[in-house]
Amino acid sequence: MYYEYVRQPCVYQAFYNNGKMLSQLNTKQGLVCADPRTTVALAPCCPNVGYNVQPWNDLHWGERTKFSTAVKRCEGNQNLCTRKTKPSTCGNNDSSYNSGERCADKDVMYWTDKNCAHQAKIDSTHNVA
């Protein structure tokens, strides 16, 4: 039996401080700036070097976390993954991982430690364009 989490409607700030970059698996274009206070991305950890390792630290497959949770899970000898040290496409803490039933698709977003900021265009009436 599987359950699906449906996020409750909520108001998010369009502009925020201390943004962190999210990256997508298996793509070079998938970069998004995100509010680190929101629960929006996976929390894989990678060693300081290497590619496509099995670093997933999720409590259940597909778990979205806040940035602070991702950092805590990577304490020790690992760091948040980057675009150069990408996580593998399969999580290893999920019971179906060993059977190969579920693996992340390329649209999955994960936290990185790269800072980012929003830019906005303001028109002559002081509205966001």
LINURKA-V737225 format. One record per pair of residues at least 24 apart in sequence whose ideal C-beta (glycine too) atoms are under 6 Angstrom apart, sorted by the first residue. I is the first residue (numbers start at 0). J is the second residue. D is the distance in whole Angstrom. If there is no record, write none. Layout:
BEGIN
i:I j:J d:D
i:I j:J d:D
END
This chain:
BEGIN
i:14 j:117 d:6
i:18 j:115 d:4
i:18 j:116 d:6
i:19 j:66 d:5
i:20 j:111 d:5
i:20 j:113 d:4
i:20 j:115 d:5
i:21 j:108 d:4
i:22 j:82 d:6
i:22 j:111 d:5
i:23 j:108 d:6
i:24 j:88 d:6
i:24 j:103 d:6
i:24 j:105 d:5
i:24 j:107 d:5
i:25 j:105 d:4
i:26 j:105 d:6
i:32 j:115 d:4
i:35 j:66 d:3
i:38 j:63 d:5
i:38 j:65 d:5
i:39 j:63 d:6
i:40 j:108 d:5
i:40 j:109 d:5
i:40 j:110 d:5
i:41 j:109 d:4
i:42 j:69 d:4
i:42 j:72 d:5
i:42 j:110 d:6
i:43 j:80 d:5
i:43 j:86 d:4
i:43 j:109 d:5
i:44 j:73 d:4
i:44 j:77 d:4
i:45 j:80 d:4
i:45 j:84 d:4
i:46 j:77 d:6
i:51 j:87 d:5
i:53 j:87 d:5
i:53 j:91 d:5
i:54 j:86 d:5
i:55 j:90 d:4
i:55 j:91 d:5
i:55 j:92 d:6
i:57 j:90 d:6
i:57 j:92 d:6
i:60 j:90 d:5
i:60 j:93 d:4
i:60 j:101 d:6
i:66 j:110 d:5
i:69 j:110 d:4
i:79 j:110 d:6
i:79 j:111 d:6
i:79 j:112 d:5
i:81 j:111 d:5
END
